[in-house]
């Protein structure tokens, strides 16, 4: 008997049916000012992908202040923030003193 080959169909991490690469003029890689869903604070981050939620279209964002993935509703993204506004929202981390 011959051995059956395993199904080696490769699955993409981001499925374009469930997660979208652009929405309302925003696309993956854009730096945006948004309100985090988790704690309702204003922050800055880079869009990684979009997904539909029960509250509407949302964006999964790598937050510049927290350094992790955060969810933000597309309706909470500020339109055309200035560079000064973006820089003012990025928290400055205190430098560590070496011993």
N, C-alpha and C positions, 0 to 999 in steps of 0.2 A: 504494500500500500504506500502511496505517496503522501507526504505530509501536506497539510493545507497551509497556505500562506496566511500569515496574520494580516488583518486589514491595517495597512499603514497610512491611512488617510490622515493627513496632518490638519489639525484644527487650529485656526488662528486664535490668538489670545483675545483680540478685539473683533467680535463678530459684527460686521457691518449691518446686520439686520436688527440686532438688539441694541447696539451702541453705534452712535453716529460720529462722523469725523468733522462735521460742521453744523452750525445752527445760527440763524439770524445774523449772519455776517461775522460770527466768531468761528475760529477753527482751531485745531489742535496746535499747540505751541504758543498761542497768544497769551501775553501777560495781561491779567485783568485785575481790577479792584472789585471785590464781591463781598457779600455777607455770608459767613459760614453758617450752615444749617445747625451744626452741633451746639454752638454757643452764642449765635446771633451777633458775633463781632465782625467788624469790618476788617478785611485783610487783603493781601496781594498774593497772587499765585499764577501758575502756568497751567493752562487747560490740557488735560490728557485725553479725555473723551467725553461724549455726551450720552445721556440715557434718559428715557422717559420714566418718570415717577408718578405717584398718585397726585402729587402737588403740581405737576407740569414738567416741562423739559428741564433737566438739571445737567450740571457739568461736574465731572470729577477733576479736581484740581490739586496740584502739588503746592501746598501752602509755603510761601517763602519764609514766614515767621516760625511756623511749627516744624517744617521739614517733613511733613507726612501728607498723605492723601486726605482731602476734605471734600465734602459735597457742598455745592452752591447752586441755588436755583438760577436759571438763566435770567429770570425777571429781576434778580437782585444784582446783576452785573452792571456797574456804572458805565455809561457810554462816554467814550473819549476822555478818560482821565489824563491830566497833564503829567509830565515826567516828575514835576515837583510833588504832586499829590501821591504818586506811586512811591517815590523815595521817602516821603514823610510817613507812610504807613508801614514801611519795612522797619521792624524793631532792630535796634543795634544791640548786639550781644556783647556783654562785657568781656574784655580780654582777660584771659587767665594768666595769673602770675606764676612763673616757674619758680620752683623751690630750689 
